[in-house]
């Protein structure tokens, strides 16, 4: 089984809900990882802002983030442009050439490759 986890929640929303969504996404990835399942992570939409926050050692989800960092495929390039994200250190994904953007991850490709898609 393959699973792709898309993180869309906005760290700038200032709500516990967005942190809760992020935490549950990372915890889900961690569970798949330790179970030996194939799992991948994509930051998309306003979620492209998360990596910058998660790199900080004092962030409450930093330790969990470091545990699953090897499962991160990358950040949506087009979304990073729109939301002003600075995803240093991660690949920019441009598979889906949506007009007027620099490209986004392709959910169709993920499905064709057999991934179940979870969105947080």
C-alpha positions, 0 to 999 in steps of 0.5 A: 500500500502507498499513501501520499499525505498532503499538508494544506493547513496554514501555520499563519492562521494562528489557530490550534486547528491548523497545528492540530491538522499538521500534528495529525498529518505528521503522526500519520506519516510516522505511523506508516513509516514505522509500520514499514508502509510506503508513505510520502509527504507533500506541502501544498497550498498555505501548507507550503509555509510549514517547513520554515516553522518546523525547522525551528527546534523550539516548534512543538512539532519539530521532533516529530518533523525530524522523524519523518523528514526523509518521507518529504517529497517536496513543496508545491512550487506554484503554491509556494509562489502564491503564499510566499513560502520559503521552502529551503532544503526541499524540492519544488514540485511542478508535475501538474502544469496548471496554467498561470502557475509554476506547477503543483504536485499531480494528484492524478499521477499519485493515484496512477502510481497506486497512492491513497491520498490523505489531506490534512 
